[in-house]
Amino acid sequence: MRYLVKLRPLEPFLFGGEQTFGVLGDKEAGTYLVTSRQFPQQTAILGMVKKEIMIQAGVLTRKRKGEWVDKSKFDDAKKYVGTEKFDLSSDEEQDLGVIEAISPIFLMQNKKRYIKKVDIDTYPYIDGKLENYNPKYDIYDNFVSLDGGNALKSKNIFKSIEQTGNKKGGEENSLFKKTSYLLEDDIVFAFYIDVEYQLKNSLVHLGADRSAFMMEVVEDNTSFTYSDSKGYLVLLSDSYITIDIKEHCDFAITSEISHRNLTSKKSVLYSCEFEKSKTLYLYEKGSIFINPSDELLKNLNNTNLQKIGYNIHTQGEK
């Protein structure tokens, strides 16, 4: 069954990456200045969906002292969500239980869907350069509609919420400044999911501050597609590319974001000591590649990553 899932933030959200407040034990230094990313990671969406399925299926015990799966419900939980944490670098397709596929997360304004895309239409690529490009212009701050109409800028979508404070107690690392976001009133996050479970509307939490989102679920078989008018390769999602792009396209406009995942036991059912993987870098959604090689396309087509909405791309006809 295919659903359209909308996520409406009920409070400011903080989607993190490498930035973390304070000091993380003896190994990692944090920071006192943190700014939210605009979008949650696909792995965060996967984790949210897994948890919500277990809650709705009644296999997750939730009490004041924590959340867990009772031994008597292990088999049911495995059937619903599998047993592995998602591994970005895995070469094999992982078992996600009843979850068959998740699309990249995008934006919706009323019934229009918006994706991030480098503004290469304002500054067209001609003879190896961007015509009349002004470096003061943020070419990445551009959101185009899959359903026609004008593009949007971040100022039309995200409202920044700054908070400066001092945690109680005045201990070391108590000072902080963070910038969270809210969406404009008529805009929501959204994604499609193919899942063999009847999802229902719910209140869910996402982000470093566990911000509340109203999750609205409706059956919807609409396809998530986009065709670039010039035939350029467009990343519809953050993508993990393991080859040197300089050798595999004529021209590219890209941005990178860092990604780390939890390691140790690959299980969502057993408690374990949390450790983080090495930092990986993803090419950000909206990046453009001109005349990509077949090897670059092959590198992008990783079924395990595409299953949860990474490495999704489109090209269009030249």
Beta strands, then each sheet from edge to edge (+ up, - down):
strand 1: 2-9
strand 2: 23-24
strand 3: 28-29
strand 4: 33-35
strand 5: 61-63
strand 6: 66-68
strand 7: 99-102
strand 8: 106-109
strand 9: 112-116
strand 10: 125-126
strand 11: 129-130
strand 12: 143-145
strand 13: 158-166
strand 14: 175-183
strand 15: 187-195
strand 16: 202-206
strand 17: 211-219
strand 18: 233-235
strand 19: 251-253
strand 20: 256-259
strand 21: 280-283
strand 22: 288-290
strand 23: 313-314
sheet 1: 7+ 15- 1+ 17- 16+
sheet 2: 2+ 3-
sheet 3: 4+ 14+ 13-
sheet 4: 5+ 6-
sheet 5: 7+ 15- 8+ 9- 12+
sheet 6: 10+ 11-
sheet 7: 19+ 22- 18+ 23-
sheet 8: 20+ 21-
end
